[in-house]
Amino acid sequence: MHPLLVQIIDTPEFQRLKNIKQLGGGYFVFPGASHNRFEHSIGVAHLAGELVEQLNVGEEVITDKDKLCVQIAGLCHDLGHGPFSHVFESFMKEAELEWKHEEQSVKMFEQLITRTITRNDESYTIEQIMIERYQFEDRDIVFIEELICSENPPTEPHNALPPPDQEGWSYKGRGKEKSYLFEIVRKSSRDCLHLGMKSNFSHERYVMFARVCTNESNEKQICIRDKEALNMYELFHIRYLLHHNAYQHRVTKAIEMMIVDALLAAERTFTLDGKKISDIASSDPELYLRLTDDILQQIKTSPTSPISKDIIKKIEQRDLYTCIGTKIFPPQELDDLNTVEQQENKVRAWLQCIVRGNLHETDFKVRCAKIDYGMKNENPINSLRFYRKGKENEAIKLPANEVSYIRPEIFYEIKVMLFYKPTPAPELSLEVINMFWKIIRKFPKD
């Protein structure tokens, strides 16, 4: 591993990732899902470096500094994740705050490289090492930040540079001729092993057969050998299975909802150095170092937040929210269920249609899991470009019938789960549950 990557790893910002589970609440369900953002990020940096080296075979247009920037971005792309990874984003959303972990990663990266480090009576910053030892310029640091936040590049990057002079190109760190470098960090995946799931996708073959070609828009793009198309289908299918069987598992979701509810309840009384959890995430990168999965234990041992403590105790005793119904819908058949208010309105309408007894809408929670092959209802293979033997520099869109006649036609579904929070859960008939599914459908209602 490059010495600069090692120096980045040996910082508080990166070491913090040892205490953030990659799969959030999944560890409570799958004992093997104990891997953290720390080892995941090191793996991304390693694989990103391997892919860059392969893309440069015979081309030699990717510089050593380009490669190092891509590896640093792979290493640092998850610095901004909060406690229990994506669960924290759900908390911030329910707290009605605009917040994305990618943008937080850029803030944490800025703090990492500008932090004063003292070793052996010598003080320095990572940024100084980057500039003095490895000849980094402002545009290189901007490039790293743009790679971290590649789909929504930072609006105020490190030491703002002049706008790019290439039409249709918004990035400032590298020109359009190296657009393919922006594809690398955001395409890394890795969770099957720890979940005990089998995967036939070979990342080694992907790296081996990857190369840069010019596509129909005269842009550089990472392309794969045509014979690897089925291997790519396997990658997207594994993504679907991971979501269906693990990430959106009903018990995983129940625990993650309870973690969110515990954090929301803690907002009323619990603070770190006088700041609420959401305020720390929004405005204090230094204090953010203390926001890890340990936050539940910090709340549990604090003199405040009795409601949060009760929820945490229930998680520990496996007294969980009960999933009383699950149904999969095509997205076009569902009414909007994106906000808590919309979900509560549907539950309220449902309870008005049944003999409700002591049931209240606040006792229910609805979770909508959007499961796809990575591009909603689009076939992700259509976004890829391939090359043929003997025409290695020509990017082509592979016709579906050249891949296989046995292939999916629908790539997107929504798994709706209805949970009941108190215990014991009521015994509701299938007819009553089916009434809820009718309520949330756009059509038909009968």
Helices and strands as residue ranges (DSSP letters): H 3-9, H 12-15, G 16-19, G 24-28, H 37-55, H 64-76, H 86-94, H 101-114, E 117-119, E 122-124, H 126-132, H 138-148, G 176-183, G 185-187, H 192-195, H 203-208, E 210-214, E 220-225, G 226-228, H 229-242, I 243-247, H 250-266, H 277-283, H 285-288, H 295-300, H 306-316, E 322-329, G 331-333, H 340-353, G 361-363, E 364-372, G 380-383, E 385-388, E 391-396, G 400-402, E 412-420, H 430-440
